[in-house]
Amino acid sequence: MKEKPINHAGAAATFIADKPHLDFHDARLWDMRQKRDAQMHVLPEWQDLRSRASAIKEHALANLADYLEEFERNAKRNGIHVHWAADGTEHNRIVAEILAARGARTLIKSKSMVTEECDLRPYLAARGVTVTETDLGERIQQLDDQLPSHIVVPSVHKLTEDVARIFARHYGTDPDADDPHQLAEAQRLAARPVILHADAGMTGGNFFVAETGTFVVCTNEGNADLSATVPGVHIATIGIERVVPRMADLGVFIRLLSRSALGSPITQYTSHFRGPQDGGEMHVILVDNGRSARLGMDDFWTSLKCIRCGACMNTCPVYRRSGGLSYGAVYSGPIGAIIDPTFNERKYSTLPYASTLNGSCTNVCPVKINIHEQLFKWRQVLVEHHQMPFVKREIMHMAGKLMGQPKLYRAAIAGTETALGTLPRFALYNWLNPWGKNRELPEPVKETFHSWYRRNRPAAKPGQTDNAENTP
């Protein structure tokens, strides 16, 4: 049985119907966008930083194999065990083998989109390993059995009352608590004993440096440092595209990351990991999982430049008003809509249409990914691959035929104008007209431009061709 495409429109409609959540979500993300803009105006060199970051990323991707091998050599010299995972299944197997070899039954981890992408937690749970997310937002989503709804702020769609109910269910706290600080303290009290007694720790990695064999984790809660240093074993999962050639390049991205994501000058913690602590172990798993294949896609390879800041999500009017969970994927928003189809073209075939193509996502991207152009290109690819729903495909086919025949097109326009002026509302607004579900149809006009032009155009001179009959 074929996998059904994600019903983004249906899930978005449910989210929109919940006005308190919708209003909060929209306002919170737009506030992050405005703070990002304020930071941009503070730095006269902002556009130069973006151009430099884009150039560094494109260079690194053009020489990816060389820089990955350089990182491996230098990381091994630093005492790091380097593993290679072709896909999510191999990644999960490597993690399980590292844990099993040390008898580890509890794992604490900081936020990592790659582990979400690989579906790590269920894999380890089936093998008797308890995984606890230490990032506050990720822990909320884990307890509520939901995917993250945003790359940077995973539970941004939840209100304080939602979190209070979740914590009451799992921690026995007051279900009516309305103080975010009180709820954060409840999570801190619940997490600390788990952290102190964990058998192993896991983090992601925002960047890794080929020149030094080191990697960097950027957080605001300090949980990644605890996950990395309290247990004796530290496992870091990083996508292969996150490599930067030199330590000198790293500063460009550090200056852009938090400013683009949250509108803050820098993350609270920018932690550099060079090797294992005394008596400990450090493992880095470099994950492909479709990235090499995407690198070979002429129209979509630049999506690999993404530094996971979420700026495109914060500015996107569709994402802000539909919520991240409506995308049904680990990666949501504009960047998700161009990444997700590379994982499963049919399942995520609806996502490139979740955009107005206004270009705001491209304008705010710190590494200058042409997101809106890729969204448009994905629509073309999906049509070519017959991944458009049957009804929409037939409507577009009929529209193409209609617009290709000027006389028929004008007759249809005249008939439409008559219908708009005479038919009762129930005949115009029904399931056959999804456009009219949330919009009013245009008022009928007394005269079309073509009719006006035919009536007022100057007479053709001798020897000239009158093309009025051949124009729509």
N, C-alpha and C positions, 0 to 999 in steps of 0.2 A: 504493500500500500504506500502510495506516495505521501511524503511529508507535506502537511498543509503550510502555506505561507502564514507568517505572523499577521494577525488581524490588528494592525496598529491603529487603524481608524476606530475600530470598535472599542479597544482599550482606552484610546484617547478620549472618546465620548464619555466613558465611565468616569475618567479623571476630571473632565471638564464639568460634569454634573455635580461634583463635590466642591462647592464654591469655597469653603474655608481653606481646603487644601490647595485648590487652584490659585487663589489669591496669594496665599503665603508663598507658594512655590515660585510664582511669577515674580513677585516683589523681591524675594530673597536673591534669586539669580540675577535679576536686573541690577540689584544693589552691588553684587559682585562685579558685574560688567562696568558699572559706573566707577567703582573703586579702581578697577584695572585702568580705565581711561585717565583717572587722576594721576596714577603712577606713570603712565605714558607721558603725560604733559610735564612731569617733573624732570624727565631725562631728555635733553635735546638730542642725544644720540640714539634714541629709541629705534628709529627706522634703520639706522646703521646696524644696530644689534640684531634686528630681525634678519637683515640681509646677510650678515655674517653668520648667524646661526643656520640659516638655510643653506649657505654655501658649504659650511662645515659638514652638515648632515649629508648633503648630496655627494661631497667628496668621500665621506666615510662609507656611504652605501655603494659608491662606484668601486671602492677598493675593500669591500666588506670582508672577503676571505682573508686578505693579508692582515687586516687589523684584528680579526678574530684570532688568528694564529699567533700574532704578536702578543695579544692579551694573554692567551693561554701560556705562552712561554714565560712571561713575566709573573703571572699569577702563581705558577708552579714554583718559581724561584722564591716567591714570598711565602710558600708553605700552604697554598690553597689547593684543594683538590678540585679540578675542573672536569665537569661532565657535559656531555652533549646530548640533547634530546631532540629527536627529529619531529616529535609530535607530543600531544598531551598525554597519550598512553605511556610513552617511554619516559616522559618527565615524571609521571606519578609512580612508575615502577622504580625509578632511580631513588626517589624520596623514600619510598617504602623500604627499599633495600638498605639505605643508610640507617634508617630508624631500626629496622629489624636486627642489623648487625650489632647494634649497641643496646638492644633490649628496650628501646624507648617506646613507651606507651602513651605519653602525653606530649603534645607539641603546641607551643605558643607561636603565634605568627602575627606579623604586622601586615598592613594592607598591601596586597599584590594583585593587580589585574590579571597577570599571567597565570597565577594559580587558580583564579576564578575561571579564566579561559580554559584551563586544563581540567576543571571540575575536580580539584584535588581532595577537598574535604570528604565528599561521599566515598571516594576511593579508599581513603585511609580509614574512615569509619567502618567500612566493611571488613577491614583487617584488624580491628580492635584498637585503633589509635584515636585518642580523643584530641581533637583540634580546637583550640580556643583563639578566636580573633581578639587582639589586644587594642586595635584601633576602635575608638568609641562608636563611630558610625558603622563600621563593618560588624562590630559585635551586635549592635542593634539589629542589623539586617540578618545576621546569623541566627539570632534568637527568634526572629520573626519568619525565618525560612524564606527569605527573599534575596534576589540578586541585588547588587548595588545599583542604585538608580542614577548615580553620577560618578565620574572618574575620580573626583577629588573629595566630594562630600557625599558619601554613599547613601545616607539616609535623609537627604535634604528635603524629600517629599513628606516627611513625617512631622507632625506637630508635637508639642510637648506632651499633650494628653495621650498621644499614641505611644510615646516612649514610656510614659508612666504605667500604662496598662501592660506593656510588654515586660517591664522590670517587675511589676507586681506579680505577674504570672511565673517568672523564673527566679526572682530574688526575694519575693515576699515583701516587697516595699509597698508604700502607700499608693494605691491605684489612682488616687485623686491628686497626687503631687503635681504642683504647677511651677516649681522652681527648677530651671535647668541645672543650676549649680548643685542642687540636692540630688538630682538624678545622676549627674556626672560623678558625684562622690559615691553614690551607691555602686556604680560600675567600678570605680577605683577600689572600693573595699572588697568587691567580689573578685576582681582580677588579680590583686596583689598576691594572695596565697597561691593561686594557680601559677603565676609567673615564678614565684620563688621555688616551687616544687616541680617545675616542668623538666622533662627529660631532654628536650631539644627545643631549639628556637629557629624561626624561619622569617626571612624578610624578602622583600622584592629588591629592586635596585633601579634608581632613576637613570643613572648613567654608569658606564664602566669605561675605564681609560686604558687604551692599548699600550701606551708608552710606559705605564707604571704597574700594570697588572692589578689595579685597585678599582673599587667601585664605591658609589656614593648613594646614600639613602636620605631623602629629604622628608621630614615629618614636622608636625606641629605639637605632638603630644608626648614625644619621648619614648613611646611604646616600642618603636623599632630598636632603639638602643637597648632596652630591657630584653627584648626578644633575642637580640644578637649576643648579649654579653652575660646574662644571668645563667642560662644553661651552658653546658660544656660544648655543645654542638651547635654550630650556626650554619644553616643552609640558606643560600640566597638564590632565588629564581629570577632570571633576567632574560628578556627577549633579545635576540641577537642584534636587532636594529638599534639598541640603545648605546652602542659603542661610540666613543669619541676618540680621535687619534691621540691628542696630547693633553696633558694637564692644563696647559695654557688655554686650551679651547673650552675647558669646563666652566670657567668664569662667565662666559657669554651666556650659557644656558642657565646657570644659577641666578643671574641677574634677571632673566626673562621669566623663569618658571613661576615663582610665587606671585610676581606682579601680574602675570597673565591669569593665573588661577584664582587668586583670592583678593588681589589688589593690595597685597602687603609687600614690603621691600624684599623680604627674604623669609624663608621658613624658619621656625624657631630652632630647629635642629637640622644641620647639614653635616651628616656623619660620613667620614671617609673610612673605609675598611681596607686594610692592607694585607692582613694575614690573621691567623688564629691567635687567640690569647694563650698565654702560657698554660700548657697542659690541655688545651682545647683543640677542637677541629673546626675547620671552615671549608664548606663546600659551595661552589658556584655551579649552577646548572644553567647552561646557555640553551635557550629554547628556540627552535625554528617554528614549528607548528604552522606551516603555510607561508611564512615570511619569505623564504627563498623563492617560492612560486610567485608571490606578489611582486618581488623585485624584478621579475621578468615580464610583468605586465606593463606595456608601454604607457597606458593611460592612467594606471593606478599606483605605480611604484612609489611615487612621492608621498603617499600616505604613510610610508615607513619613517618619514621624518618626524612624525608626531612625538611630542614629549609628554603627552598625557596631562596637559594643564587644565583642560575643560573649558577654555575660553570660548570656543565655538558653541558649546552647550549653553553657556551663560547668556549669550547674545541671541540665540536662535528663538524666534517667536513661536515656532512649532514645538520645540522641545520644552520651552518654559510653560506652555499651556497644555501639554499632553503628558508630561511626567516621564521619567526615564524607564519605568517598568513597562510602559506601553510598547517599547521597542522589542521586548521579549528576548533580549540579548545582554551579554556582559557589557558590551560597548553600546552606548545609546547616543542620542543626539546626532549632529551632522557627521562627526568623525566616525561614529558607529555605523551610520548609514552607508559609508563608503568602505569600511573595513569588514563589516559582518558578511556581506555577500561573497567575500573571498573565502569565507569558511564554509558557507552553505548557501549557494546562489538561490535555490528555490525557497528555502525557509525564510530567507531575509529579502525576498524579491519586492516586498512592499515598502521597505524602508527608504530607498532613494526617492520615493514619491512623498515622503514626509518632510517636504521642504518647499518654500516659496521661491527658492533660487535667488534670493535677494542679495547674496554675496557678503553679508555681514560676517559670516563664519570665516571666510577667506580674509577679510579685512583685519580681523583680530588675531588670526593665527600667528604665534610668535616665530614660526619657522616657514611661514608663507606657503602653506599647502593650498593649492587651488581647489578647495573643498567643493564649492558650488559647481565648478566646472566638472568635477568628477561625479557629482550627483547626477548632473545632466547626462554625462557619458554612460553612467550605469543604467539609466533609463533606456538609452539606445541599445546597450548590450542585452538587457533583459528582454526587450522586444524581439531582437534578433534571435535570442535563445528560447523564444516562446514561453517566457515566464510571466507574461502579463495575463491577468484574469480574462476568461473567455468573453464576458460581457463587455469589459472595457476594450478589449482587442477588437471586437466586432464594431463597437461604436466608433472607434478611431478609424477603422477600415471604411466604414460608411461615410464618415466625415471627410476622409481623403478623397473618396469618389465624388462626393457632393462638391467639394471645393475645386475639384479638377474640371468641373463642367460649369462655366459661367452662367449660362442661361438657366440651368437647373438650380444653381446656387441662388440666383436672384429670385426665382420663383419661390424657393424655400423661405427666403428672407421675408418676402411679401406675405407668405402664408403665416409665418411666425408672428409678424407684427399684427396681423388680423386676429390670431389666436390670443395674443397678449391683451388685446383690447376687448375681446368679446367672451372668451371662455370663463366659466366660473372658477373660483379659486381651487376647489377640490380637484379639478381636472388638470390644473397646472402644478400643484404641489402634492406630489405623491411619491411612492417608491421608485417610479420611473425617472424622477427628477431629483437625484441626490444633491445636486447643486443647490436646489431650493430648500434643503433641509434647514440650513442656518443662514440663508441669504434671500433677499428679495430679488425677483427678476426685474430687469430694467423696464422702465415705462415705455410703452409703444410710441414710436415716432410717427409724425404725420407724413414724413417724406424721407426716404433714404438718400444718402449722398449720391448714389448712382443715378437715381431718378432726377435729383436736382441738377446733376451735371449734364444729363442728356437734354434736359429742358433749357439749360442756359449756356451750353458750350457753343463756341463760335462755329460757323459752318466750315467744313473742310475745304481747303483750297484745291484747285485742280492739280492732280498728280499726287496729292497726299492721301494716305490711308487712314481711315477712321477706325481706331482700335477699340472704340467704346463697347462694341459687341463682344469683344474677346477678353474683357476685364471683369473680374468678379465684382 
